[in-house]
Amino acid sequence: MKKPGKCYIICPFDSDLAVSGASVSKDDFIICADASCNIAEAHGLSPDLIIGDFDSGARPENATCEIVEYPSEKDDTDKIWEALADPTK
């Protein structure tokens, strides 16, 4: 059985230094909130899942992964929704 990789959660306020210092392999799963998909792509990373209400950036038009959009009128932050995401779906 193949050992699953790590799961990285990238938020819009994550610094470029934090993202560029990550050792991401092809087996890892990348979840992005809102505009953080732009940060990931700037570092050559392709998100596996994008979650958010897109209040911090436009909804990606050409995403090659699943996008889960939530209404901006909610009691939780986008990061909470990312943490609750099931990467096996």
PyMOL commands that set and color helices and strands:
alter all, ss='L'
color gray80, all
select helices_A, chain A and resi 16-20+36-42+78-83
alter helices_A, ss='H'
color red, helices_A
select strands_A, chain A and resi 7-10+29-33+49-52+66-69
alter strands_A, ss='S'
color yellow, strands_A
deselect
rebuild
show_as cartoon
